[in-house]
C-alpha cells in the first residue's frame, strides 16, 4: 500500500517544511517530495490523503504518562472534566448513585486549586457518600481525598502519627480532615479491593485510545509497579503486547520501591526480561525522589515560606537519601537500565544530577540487558524548580530534561499554592525550558496524564506562549516567565524526535526510527487540522488532531 500525503505543511521531527509532501509505502516512510513532484507521484499510489492546509508530523511520543491509571479513571469516577468543589461533589454523587452495589467509590482527578489550601474535606464527601468509603487521588496523585468512612476503616484518628514519607491533613485540634498526602495515602489504599484483570485491560484500552485521539503513537509509562493504591499495570501491558491489543510502542519504567534498597536491582533485571515483548520494553527504572511543591513535599535546598512569607522548617521530602540515590543510580546504570527520576524541587534535581554524575566513572555492561542497550539515556522528569547553578549540568552530564510543558503557566495552582510558598526569587527558577535549551540540554516531553491533559498541542501552546490556551484569569493573559519560552520548532521536536530518542527509537536499536519523517522511518504519523506554524502563536492550542497513524494505518480519527 502506497499512500501520498499532500496539500499542507510538514514537520519532519526537527524543522517545519512547508510545501512538501510525503510518500508512505506499507509501514515505512518512502520519500519526502515537493508539491510539484507529488502530482507525478499521485498517479502511482494507492491512496492520497489531502491535508487540506493542515500539518503532517511524526506521531507524538509521550515520555512520561500513566496510561492504565488514566484509563481506569476515565471508566470510574472521573473528576478530570470539571474544576470546582460543587462540580466535584455532584460528579461523585451521580457516580455513587449509579453504582449502588459498588463497595468503594474510586476514581480521581481533582485539582488542588479548587479547595482552600488545596485540601478538600471528608465532611464534604460525607454529604454525598456516607455509607461507603471513598478514595479519590488528585490530579498529581501526590494526595487523596477520602470520606469519614474511609478514615474509620483505616483507623486514622487524631492520635495516628504521620508516616515517615507523608502527612495526614489535620484541623487545629489534630483531627484528620480528609486529605492524605504522599505516603499517607497508603494507609487507605492498602484496603482497596483488587482491580480485576478485565478492569485493567479495559483501562489500558481506554487510555491507549485516548492517547491515539491526541495524536500520540508511542510513550513511556512512568510506573510499572504498585504505588500508592495504583494497580501494577505490568501484566496488563504484557498480555496486551502478546495479544496484539497494544498498538502504541511502549517503554515501561519499572518502579523503584523506596521502602527497599539495592537488593531489588536483581529483581528489576528479571522483570525487565519478563516484561519485554513485541511493542513493550521494560528497559527503564522510575525513581520518585521527591513530592510536589503544592503540598510542601518537593525537596528544596532552602525552606518553604509560610503564608506570611517567613521561612518555615520544612524543606520537603527526599524519599531516597542522597547516598542511596547515588548507589541505586550507579547500580542501575551498570546493569544497562535507563534511570527516570521524578524531580520537582531544586534539591531533588540536584540530588539526581549528583547521582547521575557518579555514573561517569563506570560504563554500563553492553550485554547486561540482553537487549543491546549501551547508552542508558537517563532523564529527570518535571524539573519544576532548577537552581541556576544546575541548569548547565544537564548538558554537561548528558541528562535529558523531561518536560511537562502544560504546567508552565500562571494557573490558579501556581498563583495560590506555589509562588507564595517559594518566594519571588525561587519562583523565577521554575520551568526553565529556555535556559535548558540554550545551555544545550536535550529536551523530551511528556504529559504525566492523568495528572494533566495528554493533549500535546495544549502543552506545546504553553511552551511557546507561557500561557494556557483558552483560560481566563492570569493564566490566559499574563505570560509566566516569557524568557523561558521555546520556539515552536523546538517544542515540536521535543515532543517527537526528542521523546523518540529517549525511548531508543532513533535507530540505536533494531527496528525503524520514530519521531521523524525521513526515508526508512516508521510511518507513525499525526495529521493536524491546521498548520500551527502558519498562524499566530496564540492559536496553537486550538489545533486539533484529524487522524493518527501507526505503521501506515489509521488508529484514530477524532474529527470524523
C-alpha positions as semicolon CSV with decimal commas, in nm:
position;residue;x (nm);y (nm);z (nm)
1;X;0,000;0,000;0,000
2;X;0,146;0,333;-0,112
3;X;-0,002;0,648;0,040
4;X;0,068;1,010;-0,053
5;X;0,011;1,290;0,197
6;X;-0,008;1,628;0,030
7;X;-0,175;1,968;0,041
8;X;-0,032;2,108;0,363
9;X;0,283;2,156;0,564
10;X;0,524;1,901;0,712
11;X;0,718;1,898;1,035
12;X;0,995;1,642;0,994
13;X;1,078;1,595;1,362
14;X;1,326;1,883;1,364
15;X;1,213;2,151;1,117
16;X;0,899;2,288;0,957
17;X;0,889;2,216;0,582
18;X;0,600;2,397;0,413
19;X;0,504;2,291;0,063
20;X;0,634;1,937;0,100
21;X;0,455;1,604;0,062
22;X;0,523;1,257;0,200
23;X;0,507;0,912;0,045
24;X;0,449;0,610;0,268
25;X;0,496;0,254;0,148
26;X;0,328;-0,002;0,373
27;X;0,457;0,078;0,724
28;X;0,756;0,299;0,638
29;X;0,822;0,647;0,506
30;X;0,942;0,611;0,147
31;X;1,017;0,970;0,041
32;X;0,969;1,341;0,101
33;X;0,885;1,524;-0,221
34;X;0,789;1,871;-0,331
35;X;0,427;1,952;-0,407
36;X;0,523;1,972;-0,775
37;X;0,668;1,621;-0,760
38;X;0,362;1,499;-0,571
39;X;0,147;1,548;-0,879
40;X;0,358;1,294;-1,064
41;X;0,365;1,056;-0,767
42;X;-0,014;1,071;-0,723
43;X;-0,078;0,853;-1,026
44;X;0,140;0,573;-0,886
45;X;0,000;0,546;-0,531
46;X;-0,297;0,358;-0,390
47;X;-0,428;0,638;-0,173
48;X;-0,397;1,016;-0,149
49;X;-0,458;1,194;0,181
50;X;-0,538;1,563;0,135
51;X;-0,400;1,756;0,433
52;X;-0,636;2,044;0,346
53;X;-0,386;2,303;0,460
54;X;-0,310;2,119;0,782
55;X;0,017;1,977;0,912
56;X;0,163;1,628;0,885
57;X;0,408;1,543;1,164
58;X;0,560;1,235;1,325
59;X;0,330;1,086;1,583
60;X;0,382;1,245;1,922
61;X;0,576;1,039;2,177
62;X;0,475;1,092;2,540
63;X;0,785;1,037;2,755
64;X;0,604;1,034;3,090
65;X;0,248;0,906;3,121
66;X;0,035;0,662;3,322
67;X;-0,193;0,504;3,064
68;X;-0,371;0,229;3,258
69;X;-0,423;0,460;3,553
70;X;-0,562;0,731;3,326
71;X;-0,787;0,483;3,151
72;X;-0,921;0,346;3,480
73;X;-1,008;0,697;3,594
74;X;-1,197;0,754;3,270
75;X;-1,414;0,448;3,333
76;X;-1,455;0,516;3,710
77;X;-1,546;0,837;3,892
78;X;-1,370;1,073;3,653
79;X;-1,325;1,421;3,802
80;X;-1,094;1,550;3,529
81;X;-1,372;1,710;3,327
82;X;-1,484;1,956;3,597
83;X;-1,293;2,201;3,814
84;X;-1,497;2,330;4,109
85;X;-1,581;2,191;4,452
86;X;-1,952;2,184;4,373
87;X;-1,899;2,008;4,041
88;X;-1,671;1,750;4,202
89;X;-1,930;1,668;4,467
90;X;-2,208;1,646;4,209
91;X;-1,997;1,409;3,998
92;X;-1,922;1,188;4,298
93;X;-2,289;1,185;4,399
94;X;-2,403;1,088;4,047
95;X;-2,137;0,819;4,019
96;X;-2,224;0,667;4,355
97;X;-2,598;0,673;4,281
98;X;-2,543;0,491;3,953
99;X;-2,343;0,216;4,125
100;X;-2,530;0,129;4,446
101;X;-2,364;-0,212;4,477
102;X;-2,001;-0,098;4,443
103;X;-1,812;-0,141;4,771
104;X;-1,570;0,153;4,725
105;X;-1,611;0,474;4,527
106;X;-1,289;0,504;4,327
107;X;-1,162;0,739;4,058
108;X;-0,988;1,073;4,088
109;X;-0,861;1,377;3,901
110;X;-0,950;1,674;4,122
111;X;-0,747;1,996;4,123
112;X;-0,599;2,125;4,447
113;X;-0,676;2,484;4,349
114;X;-1,049;2,417;4,381
115;X;-1,020;2,395;4,761
116;X;-0,889;2,635;5,028
117;X;-0,526;2,548;5,086
118;X;-0,557;2,270;4,828
119;X;-0,713;2,036;5,084
120;X;-1,073;1,908;5,040
121;X;-1,254;1,767;5,340
122;X;-1,416;1,441;5,440
123;X;-1,714;1,641;5,564
124;X;-1,792;1,749;5,209
125;X;-1,770;1,393;5,077
126;X;-1,983;1,268;5,365
127;X;-2,270;1,482;5,239
128;X;-2,285;1,285;4,914
129;X;-2,149;0,942;5,016
130;X;-2,172;0,846;5,382
131;X;-2,236;0,472;5,375
132;X;-1,939;0,361;5,162
133;X;-1,570;0,452;5,168
134;X;-1,440;0,695;4,905
135;X;-1,079;0,719;4,782
136;X;-1,008;0,981;4,515
137;X;-0,647;1,076;4,429
138;X;-0,592;1,426;4,299
139;X;-0,458;1,500;3,953
140;X;-0,095;1,478;4,054
141;X;-0,151;1,162;4,260
142;X;0,051;1,301;4,548
143;X;-0,261;1,336;4,761
144;X;-0,601;1,175;4,806
145;X;-0,946;1,289;4,918
146;X;-1,126;1,046;5,145
147;X;-1,451;1,047;5,338
148;X;-1,506;0,966;5,706
149;X;-1,592;0,604;5,634
150;X;-1,254;0,552;5,468
151;X;-1,074;0,717;5,760
152;X;-1,268;0,496;6,000
153;X;-1,185;0,174;5,813
154;X;-0,816;0,272;5,804
155;X;-0,812;0,354;6,176
156;X;-0,694;0,710;6,113
157;X;-0,775;0,944;6,403
158;X;-0,624;1,232;6,597
159;X;-0,372;1,006;6,764
160;X;-0,249;0,845;6,441
161;X;0,109;0,953;6,364
162;X;0,208;1,071;6,019
163;X;0,403;0,814;5,818
164;X;0,768;0,895;5,752
165;X;0,700;0,967;5,384
166;X;0,370;1,152;5,408
167;X;0,128;1,364;5,606
168;X;-0,230;1,347;5,730
169;X;-0,403;1,684;5,688
170;X;-0,549;1,791;6,025
171;X;-0,756;2,068;6,179
172;X;-0,649;2,285;6,472
173;X;-0,745;2,008;6,716
174;X;-0,541;1,747;6,534
175;X;-0,839;1,569;6,382
176;X;-0,788;1,429;6,029
177;X;-0,978;1,644;5,782
178;X;-0,994;1,417;5,477
179;X;-0,681;1,486;5,271
180;X;-0,388;1,244;5,277
181;X;-0,052;1,349;5,135
182;X;0,212;1,125;4,976
183;X;0,280;0,810;5,182
184;X;-0,026;0,870;5,398
185;X;-0,239;0,765;5,101
186;X;-0,118;0,410;5,155
187;X;-0,295;0,396;5,490
188;X;-0,622;0,382;5,299
189;X;-0,516;0,248;4,959
190;X;-0,400;-0,079;5,117
191;X;-0,766;-0,151;5,191
192;X;-0,892;-0,105;4,835
193;X;-1,050;-0,406;4,665
194;X;-0,829;-0,559;4,398
195;X;-0,885;-0,440;4,043
196;X;-0,977;-0,729;3,817
197;X;-0,769;-0,825;3,517
198;X;-1,057;-0,729;3,291
199;X;-1,086;-0,384;3,451
200;X;-0,714;-0,331;3,398
201;X;-0,745;-0,441;3,036
202;X;-1,031;-0,202;2,979
203;X;-0,829;0,072;3,146
204;X;-0,537;0,014;2,911
205;X;-0,759;0,010;2,604
206;X;-0,941;0,326;2,714
207;X;-0,615;0,503;2,793
208;X;-0,449;0,394;2,470
209;X;-0,747;0,510;2,265
210;X;-0,740;0,848;2,439
211;X;-0,370;0,891;2,361
212;X;-0,420;0,796;1,996
213;X;-0,702;1,052;1,971
214;X;-0,447;1,307;2,097
215;X;-0,200;1,213;1,824
216;X;0,026;1,001;2,046
217;X;0,171;0,689;1,886
218;X;0,426;0,582;2,149
219;X;0,502;0,650;2,512
220;X;0,700;0,575;2,825
221;X;0,474;0,454;3,104
222;X;0,629;0,608;3,413
223;X;0,530;0,339;3,664
224;X;0,527;-0,035;3,604
225;X;0,473;-0,146;3,960
226;X;0,240;-0,088;4,255
227;X;0,243;0,262;4,406
228;X;0,006;0,448;4,643
229;X;-0,304;0,249;4,560
230;X;-0,226;0,232;4,189
231;X;-0,255;-0,113;4,038
232;X;0,056;-0,262;3,883
233;X;-0,005;-0,248;3,504
234;X;0,290;-0,474;3,414
235;X;0,093;-0,793;3,344
236;X;-0,178;-0,594;3,168
237;X;0,077;-0,449;2,927
238;X;0,242;-0,786;2,873
239;X;-0,088;-0,957;2,790
240;X;-0,175;-0,673;2,551
241;X;0,166;-0,696;2,384
242;X;0,123;-1,070;2,335
243;X;-0,237;-1,047;2,210
244;X;-0,180;-0,756;1,974
245;X;-0,408;-0,521;2,172
246;X;-0,111;-0,292;2,234
247;X;-0,095;-0,063;1,933
248;X;0,142;0,200;2,071
249;X;0,514;0,131;2,112
250;X;0,591;0,147;2,483
251;X;0,886;0,168;2,717
252;X;0,787;0,068;3,068
253;X;0,965;0,232;3,362
254;X;0,987;-0,029;3,636
255;X;0,903;0,113;3,978
256;X;1,186;0,153;4,232
257;X;1,046;0,053;4,572
258;X;1,163;0,326;4,806
259;X;1,096;0,102;5,106
260;X;1,366;-0,138;4,981
261;X;1,731;-0,099;4,890
262;X;1,986;-0,219;4,638
263;X;1,874;-0,579;4,680
264;X;1,587;-0,505;4,440
265;X;1,822;-0,449;4,144
266;X;1,837;-0,819;4,058
267;X;1,458;-0,842;4,071
268;X;1,438;-0,546;3,832
269;X;1,673;-0,726;3,594
270;X;1,438;-1,024;3,597
271;X;1,133;-0,803;3,549
272;X;1,300;-0,631;3,253
273;X;1,330;-0,966;3,078
274;X;0,980;-1,076;3,178
275;X;0,805;-0,759;3,061
276;X;0,982;-0,711;2,730
277;X;0,782;-0,846;2,437
278;X;0,683;-0,708;2,099
279;X;0,587;-0,343;2,134
280;X;0,670;-0,341;2,507
281;X;1,020;-0,293;2,650
282;X;1,071;-0,262;3,027
283;X;1,413;-0,102;2,999
284;X;1,377;0,199;3,230
285;X;1,353;0,234;3,609
286;X;1,145;0,508;3,772
287;X;1,270;0,660;4,098
288;X;1,049;0,912;4,275
289;X;1,296;1,133;4,457
290;X;1,059;1,393;4,598
291;X;0,697;1,508;4,610
292;X;0,529;1,821;4,477
293;X;0,554;2,187;4,566
294;X;0,183;2,245;4,622
295;X;0,171;2,032;4,937
296;X;0,521;2,114;5,057
297;X;0,676;1,775;4,980
298;X;0,904;1,866;4,686
299;X;1,265;1,861;4,808
300;X;1,403;2,216;4,843
301;X;1,751;2,348;4,913
302;X;1,606;2,617;5,139
303;X;1,285;2,607;5,344
304;X;0,937;2,677;5,217
305;X;0,778;3,001;5,331
306;X;0,463;3,030;5,537
307;X;0,159;3,233;5,433
308;X;0,322;3,546;5,577
309;X;0,640;3,496;5,377
310;X;0,854;3,374;5,665
311;X;1,082;3,069;5,638
312;X;0,948;2,750;5,791
313;X;1,135;2,439;5,900
314;X;1,003;2,241;5,603
315;X;1,237;2,160;5,312
316;X;1,020;1,882;5,170
317;X;1,098;1,513;5,131
318;X;1,386;1,331;4,968
319;X;1,235;0,985;4,950
320;X;1,579;0,833;4,896
321;X;1,878;0,963;5,084
322;X;2,133;1,127;4,859
323;X;2,372;0,840;4,934
324;X;2,121;0,566;4,849
325;X;2,014;0,751;4,535
326;X;2,375;0,761;4,414
327;X;2,423;0,392;4,486
328;X;2,096;0,299;4,316
329;X;2,160;0,505;4,003
330;X;2,511;0,365;3,963
331;X;2,391;0,007;4,015
332;X;2,113;0,050;3,759
333;X;2,347;0,222;3,513
334;X;2,593;-0,066;3,541
335;X;2,315;-0,311;3,456
336;X;2,218;-0,114;3,144
337;X;1,899;0,044;3,277
338;X;1,782;0,390;3,187
339;X;1,703;0,585;3,506
340;X;1,391;0,805;3,500
341;X;1,378;1,027;3,811
342;X;1,083;1,232;3,939
343;X;1,233;1,566;4,047
344;X;1,024;1,872;4,131
345;X;1,225;2,074;4,385
346;X;1,571;2,222;4,339
347;X;1,720;1,985;4,596
348;X;1,556;1,687;4,426
349;X;1,702;1,797;4,092
350;X;2,047;1,848;4,239
351;X;2,047;1,514;4,419
352;X;1,951;1,337;4,096
353;X;2,216;1,520;3,893
354;X;2,477;1,440;4,158
355;X;2,378;1,073;4,143
356;X;2,398;1,059;3,764
357;X;2,736;1,234;3,778
358;X;2,863;0,928;3,964
359;X;2,787;0,714;3,659
360;X;3,054;0,898;3,460
361;X;3,317;0,681;3,626
362;X;3,154;0,349;3,526
363;X;3,042;0,208;3,194
364;X;2,728;0,001;3,155
365;X;2,784;-0,360;3,065
366;X;2,685;-0,378;2,696
367;X;2,542;-0,724;2,748
368;X;2,377;-0,660;3,081
369;X;2,026;-0,610;2,946
370;X;2,038;-0,867;2,669
371;X;1,861;-0,603;2,459
372;X;2,154;-0,425;2,302
373;X;2,150;-0,112;2,521
374;X;2,487;0,057;2,551
375;X;2,365;0,412;2,627
376;X;2,110;0,424;2,911
377;X;1,996;0,785;2,841
378;X;1,896;0,898;3,190
379;X;1,634;1,168;3,231
380;X;1,479;1,385;3,501
381;X;1,104;1,436;3,481
382;X;0,916;1,753;3,576
383;X;1,219;1,972;3,669
384;X;0,988;2,239;3,804
385;X;1,244;2,422;4,016
386;X;1,606;2,416;3,896
387;X;1,871;2,615;4,078
388;X;2,056;2,835;3,823
389;X;2,383;2,663;3,913
390;X;2,239;2,331;3,793
391;X;2,097;2,432;3,455
392;X;2,421;2,376;3,261
393;X;2,480;2,041;3,431
394;X;2,208;1,871;3,224
395;X;2,409;1,909;2,905
396;X;2,742;1,852;3,080
397;X;2,622;1,519;3,221
398;X;2,418;1,413;2,918
399;X;2,097;1,417;3,123
400;X;1,773;1,484;2,936
401;X;1,512;1,720;3,075
402;X;1,171;1,552;3,056
403;X;0,933;1,850;3,042
404;X;0,566;1,862;3,137
405;X;0,518;2,181;2,939
406;X;0,150;2,226;3,022
407;X;0,235;2,328;3,379
408;X;0,447;2,634;3,295
409;X;0,176;2,898;3,322
410;X;0,016;3,119;3,585
411;X;-0,276;2,893;3,665
412;X;-0,461;2,906;3,995
413;X;-0,245;2,634;4,145
414;X;0,072;2,826;4,060
415;X;-0,061;3,160;4,182
416;X;-0,221;3,042;4,505
417;X;-0,041;2,723;4,611
418;X;0,313;2,758;4,477
419;X;0,456;3,107;4,430
420;X;0,361;3,237;4,779
421;X;0,546;2,947;4,944
422;X;0,855;2,971;4,724
423;X;0,911;3,345;4,733
424;X;0,992;3,581;4,447
425;X;1,349;3,468;4,375
426;X;1,285;3,093;4,366
427;X;0,961;3,141;4,173
428;X;1,172;3,275;3,885
429;X;1,362;2,945;3,863
430;X;1,055;2,746;3,763
431;X;1,024;2,550;3,438
432;X;1,342;2,698;3,284
433;X;1,280;2,550;2,940
434;X;1,455;2,833;2,755
435;X;1,762;2,826;2,978
436;X;1,791;2,447;2,949
437;X;1,762;2,468;2,571
438;X;2,016;2,749;2,543
439;X;2,257;2,552;2,764
440;X;2,239;2,258;2,523
441;X;2,026;2,020;2,727
442;X;1,837;1,754;2,535
443;X;1,464;1,817;2,575
444;X;1,196;1,547;2,576
445;X;0,830;1,583;2,662
446;X;0,557;1,400;2,847
447;X;0,211;1,484;2,974
448;X;0,202;1,295;3,307
449;X;-0,160;1,213;3,220
450;X;-0,387;1,166;3,416
451;X;-0,214;1,430;3,630
452;X;-0,289;1,670;3,343
453;X;-0,423;1,658;2,990
454;X;-0,246;1,428;2,741
455;X;-0,302;1,682;2,459
456;X;0,043;1,764;2,310
457;X;-0,092;2,072;2,133
458;X;-0,210;2,226;2,459
459;X;0,132;2,159;2,611
460;X;0,318;2,300;2,311
461;X;0,097;2,611;2,329
462;X;0,214;2,670;2,686
463;X;0,579;2,606;2,599
464;X;0,569;2,868;2,324
465;X;0,344;3,132;2,483
466;X;0,384;3,051;2,856
467;X;0,008;3,095;2,884
468;X;-0,272;2,837;2,886
469;X;-0,490;2,834;2,574
470;X;-0,848;2,946;2,630
471;X;-0,800;3,013;3,001
472;X;-0,947;3,312;3,180
473;X;-0,762;3,497;3,452
474;X;-0,384;3,527;3,486
475;X;-0,301;3,201;3,306
476;X;-0,473;3,315;2,988
477;X;-0,342;3,670;2,986
478;X;-0,004;3,712;3,154
479;X;0,289;3,501;3,028
480;X;0,475;3,319;3,302
481;X;0,848;3,395;3,274
482;X;0,829;3,454;2,896
483;X;1,208;3,444;2,858
484;X;1,179;3,070;2,927
485;X;0,958;3,010;2,623
486;X;1,061;2,770;2,347
487;X;1,029;2,823;1,976
488;X;0,753;2,625;1,809
489;X;1,008;2,408;1,625
490;X;1,196;2,325;1,945
491;X;0,873;2,239;2,129
492;X;0,751;2,015;1,845
493;X;1,092;1,850;1,822
494;X;1,094;1,773;2,194
495;X;0,755;1,600;2,167
496;X;0,853;1,398;1,858
497;X;1,218;1,322;1,781
498;X;1,327;1,411;2,135
499;X;1,093;1,171;2,311
500;X;1,152;0,903;2,048
501;X;1,526;0,935;2,122
502;X;1,475;0,888;2,496
503;X;1,286;0,567;2,414
504;X;1,579;0,445;2,197
505;X;1,371;0,469;1,878
506;X;1,629;0,673;1,690
507;X;1,796;0,387;1,508
508;X;2,019;0,293;1,801
509;X;1,831;-0,034;1,836
510;X;1,693;-0,280;1,581
511;X;1,385;-0,151;1,404
512;X;1,297;0,167;1,215
513;X;1,335;0,514;1,361
514;X;1,036;0,700;1,504
515;X;0,975;1,066;1,576
516;X;1,096;1,180;1,232
517;X;0,970;1,198;0,875
518;X;1,259;1,055;0,677
519;X;1,303;0,765;0,435
520;X;1,308;0,439;0,628
521;X;1,139;0,581;0,938
522;X;0,829;0,411;1,070
523;X;0,504;0,563;0,940
524;X;0,377;0,668;1,283
525;X;0,209;0,995;1,189
526;X;-0,033;1,261;1,303
527;X;-0,242;1,482;1,074
528;X;-0,347;1,815;1,226
529;X;-0,643;2,018;1,106
530;X;-0,433;2,330;1,055
531;X;-0,065;2,423;1,039
532;X;0,032;2,589;1,368
533;X;0,349;2,723;1,203
534;X;0,133;2,924;0,965
535;X;-0,081;3,101;1,226
536;X;-0,036;3,313;1,538
537;X;0,119;3,150;1,845
538;X;-0,197;3,224;2,041
539;X;-0,387;2,972;1,827
540;X;-0,157;2,673;1,879
541;X;-0,379;2,526;2,148
542;X;-0,680;2,534;1,916
543;X;-0,517;2,294;1,668
544;X;-0,688;1,954;1,663
545;X;-0,587;1,606;1,556
546;X;-0,761;1,494;1,238
547;X;-0,608;1,145;1,226
548;X;-0,339;0,933;1,388
549;X;-0,147;0,660;1,203
550;X;0,068;0,373;1,328
551;X;0,268;0,160;1,086
552;X;0,091;0,337;0,799
553;X;-0,259;0,252;0,927
554;X;-0,519;0,480;1,083
555;X;-0,575;0,415;1,456
556;X;-0,780;0,727;1,540
557;X;-0,989;0,985;1,356
558;X;-1,125;1,208;1,633
559;X;-1,266;1,471;1,395
560;X;-1,451;1,226;1,170
